Amino acid sequence: MLDEKPHLAVEGEDDRGVFVLSFLKPFNQKCLFYHQRLMRETVLYCNDLRAELSTLTDPDIRAYRRLTLLDQHLKTALIKTGEVLRENHFTISGLMSPSTDTESDTEKLSNCYIFQLLKVCLAKAYLEVQHVLVPSGVKQLNENYLYTAFAGEAPPVTTWLRKKKIDELESIPHKPKPVEKKSRVVSEEKSGGISEKLLTLREIEQLGYGSGRTLRRWLDAGKLKGFKTGNIWKVEESELNRYKAELKTKTPDK
């Protein structure tokens, strides 16, 4: 039987999320490697997403991000992980109380540990994103539901996430709000002599369109068009309005 205590947890000042994740102690080097890797990547992923999503103010963009992150990306990842767990009979009960045959098969037991941990990491990411994007007053899914409805785990399920208490949340350092600045108007010689307003990524970020990293991904993918002046990206206001309108058309009517 695997050691249930102490559970290794990702919490403290590095984890800016609302949900504390704990799991079984790794029992060999392979499990330890994936435990450290998955825990670290989950915290970084959630921290980055929470910082980005908390800046979004446009309701249409927030609705679009809910659709892509929750209903498509994370939900699909939980479903796919659940399929692997069922196909290989990687159950949490089999992990905590392995049979003689399974216990002798270290590789199978290790893979069971890794995919069960992956399931919990995906659940943490889902709950963190949901906490930021789903409006207050709207019913939110809980960890138990994620495992039964998406991962296909038969109830009763073992849960691994704990919501932080108020005093714990208050101790989490938050990034200071950026100082609002008026967008600079740069005159460019264009056809007809019309001046176009140019915005830097920082200025676009302050308008609630996402983090600088997200904006750079949009630019690299060609979804948003801009140009560089030295090392500084600039985007025309008309182009930003065009992409905003495009995002709205991708968001299904409620």
C-alpha positions in Angstrom: 0.0 0.0 0.0 1.3 3.4 -0.9 2.1 5.9 1.8 -0.8 8.3 2.1 1.0 10.6 4.5 2.6 13.0 4.3 0.9 14.2 1.1 3.1 16.4 -0.9 1.4 19.7 -1.6 1.9 22.7 -3.8 1.1 25.7 -1.8 2.8 28.8 -0.4 3.8 32.0 -2.0 4.7 30.4 -5.4 1.1 29.0 -5.8 -1.1 32.1 -6.4 -4.2 29.9 -7.0 -7.2 29.3 -4.8 -7.0 25.5 -4.6 -4.3 23.6 -2.8 -3.3 20.3 -4.6 -2.0 17.4 -2.6 -1.3 13.8 -3.7 0.2 10.5 -2.6 3.9 10.4 -1.9 6.0 9.2 -4.9 7.2 5.6 -4.3 10.1 5.5 -6.9 12.3 7.8 -9.0 10.0 7.8 -12.0 7.0 8.8 -9.9 9.1 11.5 -8.2 10.3 12.9 -11.5 6.7 13.2 -12.9 5.4 14.4 -9.5 7.8 17.3 -9.5 7.3 18.1 -13.2 3.5 18.0 -13.2 3.2 19.9 -9.9 5.5 22.6 -11.1 4.0 22.9 -14.6 0.5 23.1 -13.1 1.4 25.9 -10.7 3.1 27.9 -13.4 0.2 27.3 -15.8 -2.4 28.3 -13.3 -0.5 31.4 -12.1 0.0 32.6 -15.6 -3.6 32.0 -16.6 -5.0 33.7 -13.5 -2.8 36.7 -14.0 -3.9 37.0 -17.7 -7.6 36.3 -17.2 -8.0 38.6 -14.2 -7.2 41.6 -16.6 -10.0 40.8 -19.0 -12.9 43.2 -18.7 -14.7 42.8 -22.0 -17.6 40.3 -21.4 -17.4 38.9 -24.9 -13.7 38.1 -24.6 -14.3 36.6 -21.2 -17.1 34.4 -22.7 -14.8 33.4 -25.5 -12.0 32.4 -23.1 -14.5 30.4 -21.0 -15.5 28.5 -24.2 -12.0 27.8 -25.4 -10.3 27.1 -22.0 -13.1 25.3 -20.0 -15.5 23.8 -22.5 -12.9 22.8 -25.1 -9.3 22.6 -23.9 -9.5 21.5 -20.2 -12.7 19.5 -20.5 -11.3 17.6 -23.5 -8.0 16.9 -21.6 -9.9 15.5 -18.6 -12.0 13.2 -20.9 -8.9 11.9 -22.7 -7.1 11.3 -19.4 -10.2 9.4 -18.2 -10.1 7.2 -21.2 -6.5 6.2 -20.6 -7.3 5.5 -16.9 -10.2 3.2 -17.8 -8.5 1.4 -20.7 -5.6 0.5 -18.5 -7.6 0.0 -15.3 -5.6 2.7 -13.6 -7.8 3.2 -10.5 -7.0 5.2 -7.4 -8.0 2.2 -5.3 -5.7 0.0 -7.2 -2.9 2.5 -6.6 -3.5 2.9 -2.9 -4.1 -0.9 -2.3 -2.4 -2.7 -5.2 -2.9 -6.4 -5.6 0.0 -8.8 -5.5 0.2 -9.0 -9.3 0.0 -5.2 -9.8 2.5 -4.6 -7.0 5.0 -6.8 -8.8 4.5 -4.8 -12.0 6.3 -1.6 -11.0 5.9 0.0 -14.4 2.1 -0.4 -14.4 1.9 0.9 -10.9 4.1 3.9 -11.8 2.0 4.8 -14.9 -1.2 4.5 -12.7 0.4 7.0 -10.3 1.4 9.4 -13.1 -2.0 9.5 -14.9 -4.0 9.8 -11.7 -1.8 12.8 -10.7 -2.3 14.2 -14.2 -6.1 14.0 -13.7 -5.8 16.0 -10.4 -3.6 18.6 -12.0 -6.1 19.1 -14.8 -8.9 19.4 -12.3 -6.9 22.1 -10.4 -6.4 24.0 -13.7 -10.1 23.8 -14.5 -11.2 25.0 -11.0 -8.7 27.9 -11.1 -9.9 29.1 -14.5 -13.5 28.7 -13.5 -13.0 30.7 -10.4 -11.7 33.7 -12.4 -14.0 33.5 -15.4 -17.4 32.2 -14.2 -19.5 35.1 -12.8 -20.5 35.1 -9.2 -23.9 33.7 -8.6 -23.5 31.1 -11.4 -23.2 27.5 -10.3 -19.6 26.2 -10.6 -18.5 22.6 -11.1 -16.7 20.9 -8.2 -13.8 18.5 -8.2 -16.1 15.5 -7.7 -18.2 16.4 -10.8 -15.1 16.8 -12.9 -14.0 13.2 -12.1 -17.4 11.6 -12.6 -18.8 13.5 -15.5 -15.6 14.2 -17.5 -13.0 11.6 -16.5 -15.6 8.9 -16.2 -14.7 7.8 -12.7 -17.3 5.8 -10.9 -18.5 7.4 -7.6 -17.5 7.6 -4.8 -14.4 9.4 -5.9 -11.3 10.4 -3.9 -10.8 14.2 -4.0 -7.4 15.9 -3.7 -8.1 19.6 -3.9 -8.8 21.9 -1.0 -10.0 25.5 -1.3 -7.8 27.9 0.6 -9.2 29.7 3.6 -9.7 33.5 3.6 -6.5 34.1 5.7 -4.5 31.9 3.2 -5.9 33.9 0.3 -5.0 37.2 1.9 -1.4 36.1 2.3 -1.0 35.4 -1.4 1.0 38.2 -3.0 -0.8 40.0 -5.8 0.6 41.9 -8.6 0.0 45.6 -8.3 -2.5 47.1 -10.7 -0.8 48.8 -13.6 -0.9 52.6 -13.6 -3.3 53.7 -16.3 -1.8 55.6 -19.1 -3.4 57.4 -22.0 -2.6 55.7 -25.3 -0.1 57.6 -27.3 -1.2 58.9 -30.7 1.5 58.6 -33.3 1.2 60.3 -36.6 2.1 58.1 -39.5 2.0 59.2 -43.2 -0.7 57.2 -44.7 -2.8 57.5 -47.8 -5.0 60.5 -47.5 -2.8 61.9 -44.7 -4.9 60.2 -42.0 -3.1 59.7 -38.6 -3.6 56.3 -37.0 -3.5 55.6 -33.3 -0.8 53.0 -32.5 -0.8 51.0 -29.3 2.0 49.1 -27.6 1.4 45.6 -26.1 1.4 47.1 -22.6 -1.3 49.6 -23.5 -3.4 46.9 -25.1 -2.9 44.7 -22.0 -4.2 47.5 -19.8 -7.3 47.7 -22.0 -8.1 44.1 -20.9 -7.1 42.1 -23.9 -4.9 39.6 -22.1 -1.2 39.4 -21.0 1.7 40.5 -23.2 2.5 36.8 -23.7 -0.9 36.1 -25.1 -0.8 39.2 -27.4 2.6 38.1 -28.7 1.2 34.6 -29.5 -1.6 36.3 -31.4 0.9 38.4 -33.4 3.2 35.4 -34.1 0.2 33.4 -35.3 -0.9 36.2 -37.6 -4.3 36.5 -35.8 -3.5 40.0 -34.8 -1.4 42.2 -37.2 1.2 44.6 -36.0 4.8 45.8 -36.6 7.9 46.3 -34.6 9.7 49.5 -33.9 13.1 48.3 -32.7 12.0 45.6 -30.1 8.6 47.1 -29.4 5.5 45.7 -31.0 2.8 48.3 -32.1 -0.7 47.6 -33.3 -3.0 50.0 -35.1 -6.2 50.7 -33.1 -8.3 49.8 -36.2 -6.6 46.4 -36.3 -7.3 45.9 -32.6 -11.0 46.7 -33.2 -11.1 44.3 -36.1 -9.7 41.4 -34.0 -12.1 42.3 -31.2 -15.0 42.0 -33.6 -13.7 38.7 -34.9 -13.5 37.3 -31.3 -17.2 38.3 -30.8 -18.3 36.4 -33.9 -16.5 33.3 -32.5 -18.4 33.5 -29.2 -21.7 31.6 -29.4 -24.8 33.6 -28.4 -26.1 32.7 -25.0 
